[in-house]
Amino acid sequence: MKSQNENGITRREFFRNTTITGAAIAAGAGGMLLPVSSSSAQQTGITGKTIKEAARETRVCRTADVVVVGGGPGGIGAALAAARSGADTVLIERYEHLGGMGTGGLVTIIPNLSDFSGKQQIAGITQEWIDRLNKREAADYPKKEHWGSDDKKLVAYYQNRSFFNIREQRVIYSVHIDAEISKCILQDMMEEAKVKTYLHAWGTEPIMEGNKARGVIFESKSGRQAVLAKIVIDSTGDGDLLPYAGADFKMDIERTMRIANLSFSYWIDNVDLKKYEDYKASHTKELTDHMREVRKAGGHGGFLASNLKNQEHVVWCFPRYANSSQVDVDELTRVEFKGRKDMLITHDYFKKNIPGFEKSFIVLSNPQLGTRGARRVTGDYVVKEKDMNTDIPFPDTVAVFPDVDRGKNSIKYPVTYMPYRCMIPAKVDNMLVACRAFASEMIVNEYFNLIPHCIALGEAAGVAAAQAIAGNVDLRKIDIKALQATLKKRGVILPG
Ligand SMILES: Cc1cc2nc3c(=O)[nH]c(=O)nc-3n(C[C@H](O)[C@H](O)[C@H](O)COP(=O)(O)OP(=O)(O)OC[C@H]3O[C@@H](n4cnc5c(N)ncnc54)[C@H](O)[C@@H]3O)c2cc1C
């Protein structure tokens, strides 16, 4: 994956040679096609298939202890935890809001916070976020006294609200949230923690000195700027910084897997769900036929109800586009265009044929396309399938994930443990990967890259980064027991 410029210099080698001065960093030709300033445009050597970018100086707009790229679940956990641990922290997010898939991707289900017995296993920042949402009636979840229950009536009731509420025929702790309120709460949390946040800012590459990360370059309406930092955290979901940091990573995903799919999500409002439910109960076969017809016409069947108070007439559609590359601009564009076309076909069909949808309208299509899987870093430790089938924690466990529904693969233990090392890119210093790009075999990523998982990894990464800086030690040499103790103090649930 290393790109080369005309002189045969890889980006990794090139950034090894980047000169870092006080107010500006000097950079040479990199090989990536980016807009160039008018002064450098004249010096650009245009050949056939590549162009040679002119050397340039980039303004350092900020120095910090920690810079986090990506303001989704992983980045939120990382930035908040680092800042709250005393690190001067910068967060860079390409869109105009925080939350990643959990807001802009219209993914509003925070599942599997408890195991099947009803014991809560994920808390920390995730719980704090839910508590704040709850105060605004922007979260919906089964009552605590019902977690773990296998009472048939309760199971049927919660299952009807959402299949995410039920695992192994028991009620579990899963939460439905309001995406818009969530955006507001997340930015409040950043401000309160004094995280310097740049929105509308696309993190393009890490600044490297040899194998040491020294900061990040980002592009925005203000041009190309650099943030210098002691530790860089890649929370882009897709591991965008990895190719330019010289980190190894994998991108293999079996086409049948959940994480092989892009999704184009949208909400339909003003649906009379009561009327729809009555129709579903009395015309089961007819409804199945309609769903087949809509698919034949190029649309898709199936949706989930919002469940939030006063949103009983909103449904979420999230058609999947299988086996798409999630880091290819042509493919991302193709799915956006196709997704919008299919959305119209589907809604037109529903409106005309499905009782309850007569007066409905499309209220929003996803501000950011749904991505589930892309690069996975090769870390100091890669979490493996066998790690999902043991009840022995790692000595450096920093997160505990309740097991998910594994389809035909039977569940052996109620939780899976995540080691700190799965966030450290092998061969790279001063960098952590705290998002769904964590070091994992694809089957582990399939089950454990959900929103609460990424927040939990981020939270551990943020505390670890601040601890390394405070103690002036390498990320690989931090005191793991101290890290675990801090996480526990913050409400993170860990073994023992
Ligand atoms: C349709 C769909 C349904 C899903 N259903 C569920 C579900 O029900 N429950 C659940 O928990 N999970 C679900 N998931 C999975 C879950 O949403 C993701 O795995 C999770 O959001 C990953 O978090 P993340 O922080 O790694 O990445 P993301 O959520 O993708 O966040 C990454 C953030 O980084 C930003 N970013 C990316 N690149 C750059 C860059 N170069 N510079 C600056 N910023 C950048 C993005 O804009 C984004 O804000 C679903 C996913 C999809 C697509």
The ligand as a MOL file (V3000), in Angstrom:
LIG
                    3D

  0  0  0     0  0            999 V3000
M  V30 BEGIN CTAB
M  V30 COUNTS 53 58 0 0 0
M  V30 BEGIN ATOM
M  V30 1 C -25.6340 1.0230 8.5610 0
M  V30 2 C -24.8110 0.6520 9.7490 0
M  V30 3 C -25.4420 0.0680 10.8190 0
M  V30 4 C -24.7130 -0.2030 11.9720 0
M  V30 5 N -25.3840 -0.6650 13.0590 0
M  V30 6 C -24.7730 -0.5920 14.2630 0
M  V30 7 C -25.5340 -0.6880 15.4470 0
M  V30 8 O -26.7490 -0.9070 15.4130 0
M  V30 9 N -24.8800 -0.5170 16.6320 0
M  V30 10 C -23.5340 -0.2910 16.6900 0
M  V30 11 O -23.0070 -0.1280 17.7960 0
M  V30 12 N -22.7920 -0.2330 15.5820 0
M  V30 13 C -23.3830 -0.3340 14.3730 0
M  V30 14 N -22.6600 -0.1610 13.2310 0
M  V30 15 C -21.1870 -0.1030 13.3160 0
M  V30 16 C -20.6880 1.1970 13.9310 0
M  V30 17 O -21.4670 2.2870 13.5090 0
M  V30 18 C -19.2190 1.4500 13.5870 0
M  V30 19 O -18.4700 0.2640 13.6350 0
M  V30 20 C -18.6490 2.4670 14.5730 0
M  V30 21 O -19.3210 3.6840 14.4020 0
M  V30 22 C -17.1670 2.6150 14.3730 0
M  V30 23 O -16.6940 3.7110 15.1270 0
M  V30 24 P -15.3360 4.4230 14.6850 0
M  V30 25 O -15.0690 5.5120 15.6310 0
M  V30 26 O -14.3240 3.3750 14.4720 0
M  V30 27 O -15.6490 4.9810 13.2070 0
M  V30 28 P -16.7400 5.9760 12.6340 0
M  V30 29 O -18.0450 5.8590 13.3370 0
M  V30 30 O -16.7290 5.7430 11.1590 0
M  V30 31 O -16.1290 7.3980 12.9700 0
M  V30 32 C -14.9590 7.8560 12.3310 0
M  V30 33 C -14.9520 9.3680 12.3900 0
M  V30 34 O -13.7600 9.8400 11.8140 0
M  V30 35 C -14.0400 10.8410 10.8460 0
M  V30 36 N -12.9830 10.7380 9.8520 0
M  V30 37 C -12.7260 9.7150 9.0160 0
M  V30 38 N -11.6510 9.9550 8.2860 0
M  V30 39 C -11.1990 11.1690 8.6670 0
M  V30 40 C -10.0950 11.9620 8.2810 0
M  V30 41 N -9.2230 11.5280 7.3720 0
M  V30 42 N -9.9320 13.1690 8.8850 0
M  V30 43 C -10.8120 13.6190 9.8110 0
M  V30 44 N -11.8700 12.8990 10.2090 0
M  V30 45 C -12.0550 11.6840 9.6570 0
M  V30 46 C -15.4080 10.4800 10.3230 0
M  V30 47 O -16.0480 11.5880 9.7420 0
M  V30 48 C -16.0850 10.0020 11.5990 0
M  V30 49 O -16.6190 11.0540 12.3450 0
M  V30 50 C -23.3300 0.0570 12.0280 0
M  V30 51 C -22.6680 0.5980 10.9160 0
M  V30 52 C -23.4100 0.8980 9.7930 0
M  V30 53 C -22.7140 1.5440 8.6420 0
M  V30 END ATOM
M  V30 BEGIN BOND
M  V30 1 1 1 2
M  V30 2 1 2 3
M  V30 3 2 2 52
M  V30 4 2 3 4
M  V30 5 1 4 5
M  V30 6 1 4 50
M  V30 7 2 5 6
M  V30 8 1 6 7
M  V30 9 1 6 13
M  V30 10 2 7 8
M  V30 11 1 7 9
M  V30 12 1 9 10
M  V30 13 2 10 11
M  V30 14 1 10 12
M  V30 15 2 12 13
M  V30 16 1 13 14
M  V30 17 1 14 15
M  V30 18 1 14 50
M  V30 19 1 15 16
M  V30 20 1 16 17
M  V30 21 1 16 18
M  V30 22 1 18 19
M  V30 23 1 18 20
M  V30 24 1 20 21
M  V30 25 1 20 22
M  V30 26 1 22 23
M  V30 27 1 23 24
M  V30 28 2 24 25
M  V30 29 1 24 26
M  V30 30 1 24 27
M  V30 31 1 27 28
M  V30 32 2 28 29
M  V30 33 1 28 30
M  V30 34 1 28 31
M  V30 35 1 31 32
M  V30 36 1 32 33
M  V30 37 1 33 34
M  V30 38 1 33 48
M  V30 39 1 34 35
M  V30 40 1 35 36
M  V30 41 1 35 46
M  V30 42 1 36 37
M  V30 43 1 36 45
M  V30 44 2 37 38
M  V30 45 1 38 39
M  V30 46 1 39 40
M  V30 47 2 39 45
M  V30 48 1 40 41
M  V30 49 2 40 42
M  V30 50 1 42 43
M  V30 51 2 43 44
M  V30 52 1 44 45
M  V30 53 1 46 47
M  V30 54 1 46 48
M  V30 55 1 48 49
M  V30 56 2 50 51
M  V30 57 1 51 52
M  V30 58 1 52 53
M  V30 END BOND
M  V30 END CTAB
M  END
